[in-house]
Amino acid sequence: MYLISLNILYTTSKSDGVAKYGLKFISAEDFSYKHLNGAARVDCDHWHDGAGILNHHVAYTLEVEQALQSIDPSISMPYWEYAMDSTLYDDWQDSVIFNDDWFGDNSPGNDLHELNTGRWGDVLVPLGDSYKEWSIAETSSLNPFVNGRGHLRSPWNNNPSRYIGRYNSTYGAAEIDMPSCSIIYECYSSVDLGKMLNCLNGVTHGPVHVKIGGAWDDSDQYTEFDDAVEFLKSVDRVLLFKLLWRTGYTRCPTACDDVDECTCSIPQQYLVSYGAKEILVNSGVWDVHSTILKKFIDSQLLSVLKIIQDPGVVGDMFTSAASFDPIFWPLHGQIERIIGLKRIKLMTDNDILFEEGWSFYNDDNRVLNGVCDWSGISSVDDLTLPNCDFSGAQSCWGHNADDVLEWSNFINNNEIYSNKDFYDFIHPWNEKLPYVYDTYSFSYCDSSTYPFE
């Protein structure tokens, strides 16, 4: 009944759903809107890469669980124990979760990597016509909702197809492993909340998004440019592109004809005014690969920019439109259970060390560690650069302890939650929490090597 009801959220408009099922109903278009609003704003990522990572995804999942319960009160949100699948299967892609009547092929073999068969084969990404009105000055951000094709998608992901995209590789490379027992135990062993949240963000749930979403590019630019840029045939290309995009050095089209190439690019004005090295330095890209880049001559640095100025096509799970892919919804229970077990142990075992002060430890310079203010840019055609403050992720709204979340009324008291409030609310022993996990056991992991219990 869970999958049937989830499909109803994808095939029913919000107005029809609310009329039939009540005010807790939300549609799949609502999913996409909310995740794009949080993660696709150009100023910073308000949901990821900071201390808000857990709360935003747990609250979001609870909102959808309650929408499903408006259809059938017996439903609870299942969770995908992906570390179990990477342990028990020789190849995690053989998991039953990718059966056609579950969540569908993790890497469709057609040219556009379209999920166009199985239970979700008829689902199309919504059009973005209703979301095109936008003020950069008032929001300090470019429009986060609509790509150049007019789809409700990450504004930089100009996938021509409206089907959900999935590919188990990034530009032909498969260098990231699915999280295993060693990874989730590394996160569990964190001694403070900031380090655990960073681990859950970057090495636990992040790689699952990458492995299912993937990225592809039919151009031959890796061979067109110097062989030295082969290192960009990886997840880094997407992450480095986003550094260029957030800092304003690459710009993406807002409207493309079907025959247009429809790609993001660095304006020639910037290349003339700043040069390749200064753009790489000012955007933060240089800091990521300085060991390699400092050996490059100017023409090679330009080759790097020519590749990372556009991400090609990125599968939806590896974008800020990830929540439109149905497999998004059972994904985040794994990380909540890891931190939930730690909090239970903290209450019951005097030998457990875990500092719960609100914090985030960022050790990944591939993401923007700060905020870029776009309020001084008048339009998408204005090539004024934003003002960027790289003082840390905590300066990005959505990650501070007192920042108020977008969700409310989970227990029907019109309650609202700050980050700190919601972290307290989801404690496993909170009697008011409207859900409970079946277990906090990770028994599929070797207990002698990974002593969770």
N, C-alpha and C positions, 0 to 999 in steps of 0.2 A: 504493500500500500504506500510505502514511502516514495518509491520511484514514480508511481502513478500520480501521487499528490504533487510531487516536485514538478512533474510534467505539466500539471494544471497551472502552476505558477508561471510557466513558460508560454502557455497557450491562451491565457486569459488576461484581458486588460485589467488595469487597476480598478477602474470604475465598475466594471462588471463583477470583478472579484469581491470588492467591498460590498456591493449590493447583495451578492449571494452568500458570502461567507463572513462578513463583518469587518470591523475597522482594523483588525490585525493582519488582514490580507495585504500582501505586496506582490508585485509582479516581477518577472525577470528583468524587465526594463528598469524597474526601480533598483534592482541589484546593481546593474551596470552604472546607473547614474550615481549611486552613492559611492561606489568604489572609485569611479573616475573623479568624483568631486574631492575625494580624500587623497588620492595617489597621483592624479595626472595634472594637478596644478603645477605650473612651471616654477613657482617660487621655492617650493620644497615639497617633499613627500610627507604629508601630514599623518600618514598611517604606518609607514614602514621606516626602517633605518633609524629608529629612535625608541624611547621608552614606551611609547604608545602602541607598539606592535602587538602585544598580547591582547590588551583590552579592546582595541578596535576590532580584531578578528573574532574574539569570543562574543562580544556584544552583537556583532553583525550576524554571527551564526545563530545566536539565541533569537534574534529578530526573525530570521527565516524559519527556525524551528517553530516559533509561535504562529507564523503565517501558515505553516503546514498543519499545525494543530487546529487552526480555524477551519480547515477542510476535514480533518479527521483527528479528533482529540487523542486517539491512542498512539499517535506517531511521536517518536523522539528522533533527534538527529543522530544518525550513526556516525562513527568515526572510523577513518581508514588508518589502520596500524601499518603504515608503509614500511617502517623498520622491520616489522615481522615479515612482510613480503620479500624484502631484500635479503632476509635471513633464510627463509624457508624455500624460496624458489631459486633455481640456478640462474634464472633471468627474471627480474621483477616484472618485466613486461608480460610474462605468462600469467600474471595474477588474474583471478576471476573478475576483478573489478573492471577489467577492460573488455569483458564480453559485450556483445552487441546489445543484449537486453539489460545490461547494467549501465555502464557509463560510456561504452563504445571504445573503438580502436584508439590506442594512445599515439599512433603515428600512421595515419592513413597514407596509403601508397600512391594516391593520385598526385598529379603535377602540382596542384595548389594546396595539398595537404588538408583537404576539406573533410570534416567529419560529416559525411553526407549519406551514411547508412546507419542502420540500427535504430534504437529507441530515440536518439537525438538527431537523426539524420535530416529531419524536416525543420530544425530550428535555425532561424536566420537572425543575425545580428540586427537590432533595430536601426532604422534610419534616424539621423540626428536633426531632422528639420525643426523640431520643437526646442532645440537647445542652442540655436545659432546666435541668439541675441546675447551679447556679452560686453561688459565694460572692463577693459584692461585697467584703466585708472582707478576704478572703484574696488577692484578685486586684487590688484597687484599681481595679476597672473593673466596669461593667455587663456583662451577658452579651452577647458580640459575635456570637453565632451565629444567633439566632432572631428573626424579626420578629413583628409582632403577628398576622400571618396563620398563624404556625406554620411558616413556610418557612425553610430554611437560606439566609438572606439577611442583608444589612446590617440591623441591628435597627431602623433608622429608615426603611427603604424598604419601605413596606407595600403593595407591588404585589399586587393580588388574584389575579393570574394566576401560574400556575406555569411558564408558558413563559418562555424567555429573552426579555427585552425589549430592543428597539433602536429608536432614533429619532434622526434626523440633525438635531435641533434642540433647543434648550433653551427650553422654554415658548414656542415659536413663533419664537424668534430664532435666527439662525445666524451669530453674530458672530465665531466662532473659525475661523481658516483651518487647513487641514491643513498640517503641516510641509513646507517646500519646501527647495530647495537653499540658499537664503539662511539659513534657520533652522539646518539641520544644520551649515553652515559656520560660523555664529556660535558654535555649541557647540564645534566642532572647534578654533576659534581661541582658545579659553580658555587662559590662561597658567598656571592652576593647577587642581588636582584639585577643589577646593571649588567654584569657579565653573563648571567643566564639569559636575559632578554636579547642580548647581542647574539648569543649562540643560537637561540631559538629562531631569530630573524635570519641569520646568514648561513648557517650550516645544517639546519634541521628542516625547516619548512621551505626555505628559499630554493634549494636544489630540486625539490619536487615540482615546483612551478616551472623551473627551467627545463627539466627533463620531459615534461609533458607539453609545454608550450613550444620550446625550441625557436629557431630562427633560420631563415633561408634567403638566398640571394642567387638569382639565375645569372647574374653578370659574371664576367671573367676577370674582375678587377684585381683579384689576388695574384693572377699571373700577369696582368697588364702592368702592375707596379712591381717594384723591386721585391725579390724573394724575402728580403729582410722583414717585410710586414706580415709574414705568415702567422706570427704570434697573435694577430688580431682575428684569426679564424677561430673564435672562441666566444664565450659569454661576455668577455671583456668588451667586445665591439658594441654591444647594446649598452653596457654600463658607461663606457667612455662617451658614447654618443649622448647619453642623457646628461653627462657633465657639460658637454658643449651646448646642448639645448637649454638647460636650466640657466647657464651663464650668458645665453643670448647669441653665441657665436655661430650657431647653425639655426636656420629658419625653415619651417615646414609649410607647405602650401595649404591653404584653407579651402580651395576648390580646384578640382581637376576634372577635365573631360576624360572619358573612358580611354581615349587614345593617348592621353598625356602620360609621361613617364611617372609623374607624381612622386617625387622624392624630395627629401630635405637636403639643403645644401648651405654651404658657407658663402655669404655674399662676397662677390669679388672685391667690393669696397673694403671689407675686413682684411682680406689677404694682402691688398695693396697697403693699407694703413698700418697693419700690425705685423704681418709676416707670419709664417707658419709657427716658428718657435714661440713667439709671444702669445699667440692664441693658445697653444698647448700649455704654456705656463699659467696664463691667466685663468684658464678654465679648470685647472687642477689635473688635467690629463698627464702632464709632465711628471707630477709627483707619483703617479701610479707606476710608470715604466721608465723612470729617470735613468736607471742603469743601462737600459737598451737605447733610449732616445738620445742620450748625450753622446753616443757614438755615431749618430746619424748626421749626414750632411743635409743641407737645406732641401734638396730635391726629395730625399727620403722622408723628411719630416712632412713635406707637402703630401707625399703619398699616404702617410698615416692619416692626415686630415681628410683626404679624398675618400678614404675608406670609412672612417668613423663619422663623417658628416651626415650619413643616412644609415639606418639600421637594417635596410632591406625590409623583408616581411617577417614579423614576429608572431608566433603563435599566441593566442589570447591569454593562456595561462601565464605567460612570461611578460605580461603587460599590465597596465592599470585597469584593463577591462577583464581581468581574470575571473571575476565573479560571474560573468555570463556563461562560462563553461561549467556545466553541472557538476563536474568532478571537484570543483572548488569547495563545495559545501561540506563534505566529510573530511576535509583536509586538516582542520585546525584542532580537532580533538586531541591528536597526538601531543601537540605542544602544551595544551592545557593540562593534560594528565601528567606530563613530566614535572611541571612546576607545582601541580596539585599534590603529587606524592611528596615533593620536597617540603611543602608547607605542613603536610600531615606529620612527617618525620620531625619537623621542627617542634611540633606540639607534643610529641610523644617520646622523643629521644634526646636526652640532655647532651649527647656527644655530637649532635648535628650542628654545624656552623653554617648559618645562612643569614646575611644581613639584608633586611627587606626595605632599607631606605630607598626612596625613589631615585633611580639613576639609570644611566645607560652608558655602557663602555663600548665606544666605536673604534674598531681597529681596521676598518676597511676604507681606504681612501678612494675607492672606486665609486663611492656615493657622495652626494653633496652633504658636507658636514656644516650646514648653516642655512642661510636664507638669501634668495635673490629678489629684490624689490623691483617689480616691473611697473610701478604706478606712474613713473615718468615717461612711459612709452605711450604715445597717443593712439597708435593703431598697429595692425599687423605689418604694415608697410614701413613703419618708423624704425630705422636701423640704429636708434639710440640704444646703447647697452644698458642693462639693468644694473642697479647697485647691489653688489653681493657682499654679504657679511659671513665670513667663514669661522665664526666664533664657536660653533658647535651645534649639534642636532637639537639641543634643548631649546634653542631659539626658534625652532619651527613649531608653530602652534599645533597642538594635538599630542605633543609628547611631554608636556610639563604636568606636574602632579595636580595642579589646580585647574587645568584646562577641562572644560565641560564637553562631554562626549555628545555625539549626534543622536544617541539613543536614550529612551526614557520609558517609564511606565511598564517595566517588565513584570511587576507584581501588582499592577493596576491601582497604584496609589499616586499616580502622576509624579512619581519620583524622578529626579534627574541625577546624573552622576558625573562627578569629576573623575579624572583618571584614578586618583587615590581612592575615592569612594567605590569605584567599580572594582578595583583590585581587592578591596575589603569584601565587597559583595560576592565575588566568585570564590571566596575561600571554601574549600570542600566541606567544611563543617558549619557553614552558614545555614541555619535552619530555614531561612527565607529564600534560599536559592531554588529556583523552580525546575531544576533538573539535577540528576545525580548520575555519575558514571558507574557502570557495572563493576569495574575493577580499576585499581591503580597498580596492577601487577604487570611486569614485563618478563614473564616467566619463559618466554621463547629465547631470551638471552641467557648465556651461560652464567650462572650465578657466581661461580668461582672467579670469573674474569670481570663481570659486571654486577657487583652486589647491590642491586637496587633495594632489595628487601632488608 
